[in-house]
Amino acid sequence: MSQALCQCDLPPDAAGIDCPRHAVYKPRRLVELCNAGARGESPADRYWTAWEEGRGPGQPGAAAIAAIPRHGGARLLAQIRAYVLSRRPLFDPNADLDKTLQWMNARPWPQIEQSARICATCPECTGRLCRRFGSSCQDRQRWLRQLLTRSCEREEELQRTSIRRLETPFVTIDDLQRQTRTLVGRLPPTITDVVGIARSGLIPATILACLIHRPLWSLSTTGLNDLGTTYRLQTAAAPPAKRHALLLDDTAFKGGAMRRFPAILREHWPDAQILRAVVYSTPAAKRFVDLSAAELPPPHYLEWHWSNSPLAHACWDFDGLLCEDCLPEDDDDGPRYEQFLATARPRYYARHTTLPLVVTARLDRPRYRELTQNWLRRHGIRCDRLVMGPWGSLQERAAPLAVERFKSAHYRQSKLRLFIESDARQARVIARLAQKPVLCPAAGVVY
């Protein structure tokens, strides 16, 4: 055959052309197929034969032509079909108008969370192309991961801007430091000493004492302790004639500490003027403090407190939470991975309570379980139940949403009210699948 028989000569800057021989609009991809088929090249000759018989891509069938208005409607439908076919390789070129428009306007998948599950169970899915949605399974899975990541990033950025927007705020140590810094300009210049209520109150007290260059003290039920200084404050070692002490704590929930500790401080400094201050105060406790940096209504989570509080009675992730994450180069399912399991550095300690449930994506193999349990014992972390991944290989575990479904299933079946997950993307998906809250310390978000 000769290319002149079709006359599909596409200009270099054109996206498509109206084929005069076949009376159909052909985009660039179909023009190339037409020209190759006209020359008798296989498998493009199948397209040439179909166009010659009036059943090729973009050519409307008789039923479709009868179903739409005249006045150029057949040509318009043909153009729409060609457009859809250029983006949906499995589209039926003889579909009616409604079906054609549905394919043109539809997304490659119906719902983000259901995409991978439908693709895995759909009998029409060949493994590479999904006949149900007319798109590549691999492309859909890739876009699924990207969309989930972008969605997580957008939500994390939104929720970081103001912890008051969160239903359940998670306050990080960085948040504490920033709010402590705002107290500097609100303190009277007559402050002579900074007294931190042990133990967490010493975090902001240390920061403020350094910023305003005043001596630092620790106050607890056992008494008042001078935490000392270096040469910078040696010239101010003599006690001031009139003390104006800043009594500081990290948070005030009901105001109990701010009612109790001023009396203990006056036992040591009877004539001192005391300014009661906290970084975060609940609305109920504000009447017991003189100064606070921010209002923090309950419930809330504090990064420096939650892992050894009643909040630790939850379902825990392992890697990235109890210990550091495994580097990709160490995740070889072999000697390097075993070395990581044995020597991983701890990240969050939970020592004051027994963890009721730990769910980890580590493969459930006898050697891996033994190394994991030894690591927990060595670091003094107690666990009632350790659930490890059921997959037979790393490839099975890497399937889209496999880890999220596994973790959310155990979380949903438990009576626990909180899951603590290290990965922000997984945390969001687990919260959706389990319909229960998920705390992600790395993102500073409670989903």
Steps between C-alpha positions, in 0.01 A plus 500: 500500500602861457479776751332718236194279515414650842635852458563530877774759474523657845681837530775497767322751725150345472344281767276316252339505157165428333561193290315551167518135403351359821288803596628506856718725716831333588741626766873464443521149643226370271652679202823311556308173522309581182814578304673187625194291417479652153854377442397153610700501825377265775321537739391843373340337196214389727408863556518572127266210426256615768493855362450373148199299620356794695552353847833653592581719802302821492258385232142510635280191474157511337313484832702787643440715193126441521491585869646850475372809321616584151665833417851361527429285805654185352828677430504651850444158656777359283739769625405435862556128451840557346595726791389245759671215317828691496489502884310177574649221289226254597209731415235348274504714182139402427359617833196723497511869581424466872766234549751702302445811711520290817839367399618847400404664829571214741812483713715187456367368831169555687636562851853535626470258790329230294721512193763245597249263654276504192799456272620197699164322490359614166467201261538738206845611615783343300769615738614780266176647369172527686208450263261630759653848513683502168835596648828349605491329839857605567421861410200501731703358786775756442253788494329356805821526701571851371150627577509354849838662562381839371181477701698422816741787436214747448323394817819501707587850380150622577502350846850624582399863443289508813458227758165657586364369172560143611229303671770331707822706494841336510754746640861435404811613684558747216155648567588529869823680419329750265228582751755535780685754289187718486504538880826697496342824384212463746710461817562797729862618503519449877517117481803388704466119494340235278357204693393196299256249650664161465506326270347613172482861619879507485489488118350849454667625818845418360419678174371813673784512753750499215309758297455752783834417672368418845588219746316169452341302784313172526200464730342171603331351804849425639606865498670776301827429318744742343590359158817705485660701222831561325723803495238712321295559816776482757490876555131473593546220752394717798127470581298803394354738759147431376422172326249491220476132408346358184336169594464317170341175384438357155122458531216565740212256462293560816737742672600263782875563470453876492295482818745276685854604402494874584461401866801266474705778340408746775643261758840578348442859393238647737524856368523418130249629249383205289373514142318179406541415133443205267555451129166325437188538710156348470205739533418354842850568637551857375365652821782334697785647292619854447645448154468240222629488146213308339167343582486121448158346557477131586547236377852542368827307462842623608805357325713506815231336712270265307724191471513457879147606580160325486497591131762230445227240560448474126580300190861576401697488178863389543752629243524879499328516839653268758819494296643677198383408151694242303699651214414366152850362452468299824160355412647203310305225681837359592809562720482880486135500602570265792778734607252790496248305711765428759660846520226751404520824697196579720280796414218517757523319834184364659617371838229592749228283349467169320407549137183300433558450126788560259424451129803506274555436128810296581460154346389239753796264487642319804836675477348845451257449787780388731714804417203735545407357840864514614518866397187582704638325810839668465341846497256430781183520288227253594244377248195278554455405135735535202337458156736474203434506126338191343663538158734244358734747330589867471326510161168399657542758772572771239158458335294822511324551836607153623663638816219747565230234473696265727547761773151643479343152523672422832430849630134479405460157665657619824323701770778757501404860425825624349757379245846656498661488156836639388422558132268791417358347182429167666349675803243678288399183313480293821272760656269483200493121482459444875273801559696569821756768588867458408781704654806575285776660711722559196235715334368650823149402395214295642295363211 
